[in-house]
């Protein structure tokens, strides 16, 4: 009830008026039945704008931190995410990843739409990164289609770390459903899972027009943070030799702040190794 109240009465009308989203391919989403919406991930607001584009309800996973905060802010955040139907996931890997998979499958087995970001995190620089294979396993176990979705311009409307979004027009492109029933019963074959995931990422690349990078975004972010920490230590040591009393690392980025720094380039690679050569050249 709260989901529809926010969408149709409170947030929906305001956001549509301010950002005037342009939606292409909405008819590619079935009127009923389970389906996975696989989207690129440019901004926190992706999970807000995509549900506005469709008449059906979409459930997204949300990181566990949104549900475990303390104080007034923590309670309000938890209330909001629960109210809009988001489900908490633990992104630490291992058993936590299996629990997240099962949470998504429960949504799909009820015949609902489940939204997921195959990259696993927001793009650090606007490029499209290698997808994680959990989406492929989920599609095979649920026996449902995967619908690629490209969010356009949301990273400019609300860049990472910016609380108040910029008022501008954003776009949403929804591709045709991808049917992977030919792989039925092969959800434990890692080569099949990788092939399916790469096919999904290939479609996302075509829809979004993003440059594709064949590395995980999470690995790249981790490397950026480690590099920033190492640089901070070098500056701290150098400053300590010159002026020990004033040595500080405040002049360099650390932790999540390092993600806003310029990201080192990576070699590009086509995401669909099995795609025909003519198709690759066309892209």
VOTINU-22198 format. One record per residue (C-alpha): z, y, x. Coordinates in nm, 3 decimals. Example, Ala and Ser with C-alpha at 12.3 -4.5 7.8 and 13.67 -1.06 7.14 Angstrom:
2
0.780_-0.450_1.230 $
0.714_-0.106_1.367 $
REM end
This chain:
283
0.000_0.000_0.000 $
0.094_0.244_0.278 $
-0.233_0.162_0.458 $
-0.444_0.270_0.162 $
-0.224_0.573_0.094 $
-0.281_0.702_0.449 $
-0.651_0.618_0.445 $
-0.746_0.759_0.106 $
-0.488_1.031_0.041 $
-0.335_1.163_0.364 $
-0.517_1.103_0.695 $
-0.855_0.986_0.572 $
-0.976_1.299_0.392 $
-0.846_1.532_0.665 $
-1.001_1.337_0.952 $
-1.333_1.299_0.775 $
-1.346_1.672_0.708 $
-1.258_1.770_1.066 $
-1.451_1.511_1.267 $
-1.736_1.430_1.024 $
-1.792_1.079_1.164 $
-2.150_0.955_1.164 $
-2.154_0.585_1.073 $
-2.456_0.364_1.139 $
-2.484_0.004_1.024 $
-2.186_-0.011_0.786 $
-2.383_-0.260_0.574 $
-2.359_-0.509_0.863 $
-1.995_-0.571_0.769 $
-1.971_-0.838_0.496 $
-1.805_-0.738_0.170 $
-1.572_-1.039_0.193 $
-1.472_-1.313_0.433 $
-1.331_-1.320_0.783 $
-1.500_-1.140_1.070 $
-1.404_-1.004_1.411 $
-1.496_-0.643_1.487 $
-1.545_-0.623_1.864 $
-1.539_-0.263_1.983 $
-1.563_-0.075_2.307 $
-1.245_0.119_2.379 $
-1.264_0.483_2.483 $
-0.963_0.645_2.318 $
-0.638_0.582_2.134 $
-0.810_0.724_1.826 $
-1.063_0.437_1.812 $
-0.816_0.238_1.601 $
-0.792_0.531_1.360 $
-1.157_0.628_1.319 $
-1.302_0.278_1.279 $
-1.093_0.188_0.971 $
-1.205_0.516_0.812 $
-1.566_0.405_0.839 $
-1.526_0.090_0.629 $
-1.414_0.020_0.275 $
-1.237_-0.301_0.381 $
-0.902_-0.310_0.557 $
-0.902_-0.378_0.932 $
-0.604_-0.514_1.122 $
-0.578_-0.424_1.489 $
-0.337_-0.557_1.751 $
-0.112_-0.290_1.903 $
0.086_-0.311_2.223 $
0.444_-0.428_2.188 $
0.584_-0.096_2.317 $
0.489_0.072_1.988 $
0.731_-0.157_1.804 $
1.026_-0.162_2.043 $
1.099_0.207_2.106 $
1.445_0.351_2.051 $
1.568_0.675_1.900 $
1.401_0.876_1.625 $
1.060_0.872_1.793 $
1.076_0.496_1.843 $
1.169_0.433_1.480 $
0.896_0.662_1.350 $
0.636_0.498_1.574 $
0.743_0.151_1.464 $
0.737_0.258_1.097 $
0.388_0.405_1.130 $
0.228_0.107_1.304 $
0.387_-0.144_1.070 $
0.284_0.067_0.774 $
-0.082_0.072_0.870 $
-0.081_-0.304_0.917 $
-0.099_-0.326_1.296 $
0.045_-0.637_1.459 $
0.239_-0.627_1.787 $
0.108_-0.815_2.089 $
0.259_-0.881_2.429 $
-0.003_-0.816_2.698 $
0.190_-0.979_2.983 $
-0.033_-1.288_2.981 $
0.049_-1.659_2.971 $
0.232_-1.764_2.655 $
0.218_-1.405_2.534 $
-0.163_-1.421_2.530 $
-0.151_-1.740_2.324 $
0.085_-1.575_2.075 $
-0.154_-1.279_2.044 $
-0.443_-1.517_1.979 $
-0.251_-1.697_1.705 $
-0.160_-1.364_1.542 $
-0.528_-1.275_1.520 $
-0.618_-1.617_1.384 $
-0.364_-1.579_1.103 $
-0.540_-1.260_0.994 $
-0.882_-1.425_1.006 $
-0.770_-1.738_0.820 $
-0.670_-1.516_0.530 $
-1.031_-1.398_0.514 $
-0.961_-1.051_0.653 $
-1.119_-0.833_0.920 $
-0.963_-0.830_1.265 $
-1.045_-0.557_1.516 $
-1.025_-0.625_1.887 $
-1.118_-0.457_2.216 $
-1.269_-0.725_2.445 $
-1.213_-0.506_2.753 $
-0.838_-0.540_2.694 $
-0.764_-0.174_2.765 $
-0.919_0.171_2.740 $
-1.205_0.242_2.977 $
-1.074_0.448_3.271 $
-1.400_0.636_3.319 $
-1.619_0.599_3.011 $
-1.808_0.295_3.137 $
-1.811_-0.047_2.969 $
-1.615_-0.317_3.152 $
-1.613_-0.696_3.161 $
-1.481_-0.861_2.844 $
-1.196_-1.107_2.829 $
-1.274_-1.447_2.677 $
-0.994_-1.453_2.419 $
-1.235_-1.306_2.163 $
-1.474_-1.597_2.210 $
-1.204_-1.857_2.160 $
-1.080_-1.673_1.851 $
-1.430_-1.664_1.700 $
-1.483_-2.037_1.755 $
-1.142_-2.140_1.623 $
-1.172_-1.919_1.316 $
-1.537_-2.010_1.263 $
-1.629_-1.650_1.185 $
-1.895_-1.404_1.305 $
-1.836_-1.131_1.562 $
-1.960_-0.783_1.471 $
-2.014_-0.549_1.770 $
-1.902_-0.189_1.719 $
-1.967_0.107_1.947 $
-1.741_0.410_1.929 $
-1.927_0.723_2.039 $
-1.758_1.038_2.169 $
-1.397_0.946_2.092 $
-1.310_0.982_2.461 $
-1.420_1.346_2.442 $
-1.244_1.404_2.111 $
-0.917_1.268_2.248 $
-0.915_1.203_2.625 $
-0.645_0.978_2.766 $
-0.312_1.162_2.778 $
-0.416_1.438_2.540 $
-0.193_1.458_2.234 $
-0.392_1.701_2.019 $
-0.756_1.596_1.976 $
-1.055_1.824_2.015 $
-1.231_1.892_1.686 $
-1.583_1.753_1.723 $
-1.819_1.508_1.560 $
-1.783_1.141_1.659 $
-2.009_0.843_1.599 $
-1.965_0.478_1.503 $
-2.248_0.226_1.545 $
-2.205_-0.117_1.390 $
-2.435_-0.394_1.505 $
-2.554_-0.707_1.328 $
-2.311_-1.002_1.310 $
-2.329_-1.249_1.597 $
-2.317_-1.615_1.494 $
-2.168_-1.857_1.746 $
-2.149_-2.163_1.521 $
-2.379_-2.345_1.764 $
-2.078_-2.372_1.995 $
-1.850_-2.526_1.734 $
-1.585_-2.752_1.890 $
-1.633_-2.607_2.239 $
-1.350_-2.353_2.233 $
-1.192_-2.512_2.542 $
-1.507_-2.494_2.755 $
-1.455_-2.192_2.980 $
-1.828_-2.163_3.057 $
-1.909_-2.144_2.686 $
-1.634_-1.885_2.633 $
-1.770_-1.673_2.917 $
-2.126_-1.698_2.784 $
-2.017_-1.589_2.434 $
-1.810_-1.300_2.571 $
-2.097_-1.179_2.790 $
-2.331_-1.187_2.491 $
-2.087_-0.971_2.296 $
-2.055_-0.725_2.583 $
-2.434_-0.711_2.616 $
-2.465_-0.606_2.252 $
-2.192_-0.346_2.302 $
-2.380_-0.207_2.600 $
-2.697_-0.170_2.393 $
-2.514_-0.009_2.101 $
-2.301_0.231_2.304 $
-2.546_0.321_2.581 $
-2.262_0.285_2.831 $
-2.311_0.180_3.190 $
-2.182_-0.175_3.236 $
-1.947_-0.272_3.520 $
-1.889_-0.641_3.586 $
-1.518_-0.615_3.666 $
-1.212_-0.610_3.443 $
-1.091_-0.261_3.354 $
-0.731_-0.379_3.390 $
-0.797_-0.486_3.750 $
-0.960_-0.154_3.830 $
-0.667_0.039_3.685 $
-0.424_-0.171_3.885 $
-0.617_-0.099_4.205 $
-0.619_0.274_4.130 $
-0.242_0.274_4.082 $
-0.183_0.074_4.399 $
-0.406_0.311_4.596 $
-0.222_0.613_4.456 $
0.116_0.464_4.545 $
-0.002_0.386_4.898 $
-0.134_0.741_4.935 $
0.196_0.877_4.806 $
0.384_0.685_5.071 $
0.155_0.815_5.344 $
0.209_1.174_5.230 $
0.582_1.118_5.200 $
0.604_0.978_5.553 $
0.392_1.260_5.694 $
0.599_1.522_5.511 $
0.923_1.360_5.626 $
0.821_1.398_5.991 $
0.749_1.769_5.945 $
1.016_1.871_5.694 $
1.250_1.587_5.595 $
1.454_1.806_5.360 $
1.155_1.893_5.141 $
0.962_1.567_5.149 $
0.836_1.468_4.803 $
0.566_1.265_4.642 $
0.520_1.497_4.347 $
0.187_1.619_4.481 $
0.012_1.288_4.421 $
-0.047_1.085_4.106 $
0.161_0.778_4.039 $
0.183_0.512_3.769 $
-0.023_0.588_3.459 $
-0.093_0.941_3.586 $
-0.307_0.786_3.857 $
-0.548_0.665_3.592 $
-0.660_1.021_3.527 $
-0.774_1.055_3.888 $
-1.134_0.989_3.989 $
-1.202_0.617_3.978 $
-1.386_0.456_4.271 $
-1.735_0.331_4.186 $
-1.810_-0.036_4.136 $
-2.127_-0.238_4.168 $
-2.308_-0.276_3.835 $
-2.399_-0.613_3.691 $
-2.575_-0.717_3.370 $
-2.329_-0.872_3.125 $
-2.557_-1.136_2.977 $
-2.663_-1.374_3.250 $
-2.848_-1.591_2.999 $
-3.050_-1.307_2.840 $
-3.432_-1.315_2.885 $
-3.569_-1.107_3.171 $
-3.781_-0.900_2.938 $
-3.474_-0.807_2.738 $
-3.286_-0.702_3.048 $
-3.570_-0.476_3.161 $
-3.584_-0.320_2.817 $
-3.216_-0.228_2.842 $
REM end
